[in-house]
């Protein structure tokens, strides 16, 4: 399944499927804060919130029940675990220049890829997401494009703050 993502500024992202139907939106509260909300076209709403002082661990919850745990690691890697899965996933940069990121399962198989393109006229990023066949359940697969946008943006902000 392939998705396209259009952004308005740095904080609002609209996700569309291959048929150009809206899948949902990701709204991030501010440029640096890591709180966000996800609204899917299927009517599911999720909240993203940091845990702890250093803001390197985040949770995605639905109705105050944790669905996904995200932990930033050194070297620009992000460890992802779904509450209903016993497996862990790693989100990391795939290309040298940081345009492409991918999410891998524990066996090292790529399950999805996100490629960014910077629009100089609008001064924002647009993304293309390709989700490969995987063993995630339906709800996790619906959340995957939003999760990948959030993680790619988080890595970019961390990298730019370090320079």
N, C-alpha and C positions, 0 to 999 in steps of 0.2 A: 504494500500500500504506500502510495506516495502522497505527501502533503506539501502544500505551500503555505508560507507564513508571511503575512504583511504586518509591518509594524508602523505605529505612529509614535514617533519619538523613541524614547528608551523604555517606556513603561507599558505600552499597550500593544498586544500581539493578537492578531486574528488568524486562526488556522482554518484552511480549506482542504478538502479531499481532492481526489483525482477528477471528480466531476464538477469541481469548483463550488461544491456545496459547503456552507459553513459548518465547521466541526465544533468550534468553541472559541473562547478568548482567554488570554492570560493577562491579568492586570497587576503590575507591580507598584506598590505604594509610593515609592520614591526612587531616585537614582541610586542611592547607596543602600538604603534599607532593604532587607531581604524578605519582607512580608509581601505576600501576593495572594491573589484569588484566581481560581480557575473555574470557569463556567462552561460546561459542555452543552452542545446542542441536544444531547440526550436528557438534559435536565439535571445533571449531577453537578453539585457545587463542592469545591474543595478549597481549603485554606492552607497556605504555605507560611510557616512561621519558624524563625530561628530558635534554637535552644542554647542556653548558656551565654556567657559573656563574650566569648571570642567569635561567635557566630560562624562556626565551622560545621555545625550540625543543624539540620533542618528536618522538619516533619511536614508531610502533606497529610491532612486529615479531612475526613468527611463526617459531619455530625459529631465532632469532637472525638472521633475514633481514629487513631493513627493508621494510615493506609500505607505510607511510604516513609522510610527513613533515609536521609541523605547525609553523608559524612564526607567533608572535604579532606583530602590527604595531601601530603607534600608532593611536589612535582606536577601539580595541576590535574591530579586524578580525583575522581569523586566516586565513593562507594555507595551503591544504592541497594536497599533491601526492601522488598514488599512484605507486608505483614502476613499475607497468605501463602508465601513461598519460603522454602527452606534454602534457597540459593541466593547468592549475592551477585551483583552486577557491577561492572566498572565502566564509568564514563570517562573518556580521556580524549585528548587531542590526537587526531590521526595524521594531519598534514603538518609539514614543517612550519608554514606561515600562520597556522591557526585558523584557517578557513573551514576546515572539516574536522568534526568530532564524531566519535562513534561510541556505542554502548556495547559491551561484551559480557557474555555470561561467564561462569566460573571456568568453563572449558576453553575459553578464549575465542569462542565463536561470536562473530559480529551479528547482533540482532537488529540494529538500526544505525543509520548514519544521518548526520545533519550537516549541511553545507551552507555557509553564510555568504552573502554578497552585500557589499556596502553600496548604498544608493547615495551618490554624492549630491544630487539635486535636492533630495529630501533629507539628507544627513541622518540616515538610519540604516539598520540592517534588515534584510529580508532573508528568509531561510527556505531551503528545500530539505524535506525530511523523507527518507526512504526507510520504511520498516520492513524488514525481511521476515520470513516465516520463523516463528519462535514458539516456545511453550508457555508463554504468559497467558493468563486468562483474559477474557474479553474486556473487563474493566481496566486492567493494567495496560492492555494494548491501546485503549481509548485515551488513557492518561499519558502514554509514552511521548507523544509529540510535545506536550506542554512541559513535561519533565525535562526533555532534552533542551528545549529553549531556555528554561530556567537554569539548567546546569551550564550551558554554553555561555550565557550572559554572566553567570556567577564567575566562571573561570576568567572571562575577559576583564571583568572589573577587578578581580584579585591581581591579575597580571598587570593591569595598568596602574594599580595602586602601588605595586612593588617597584615600578620604574621611576 
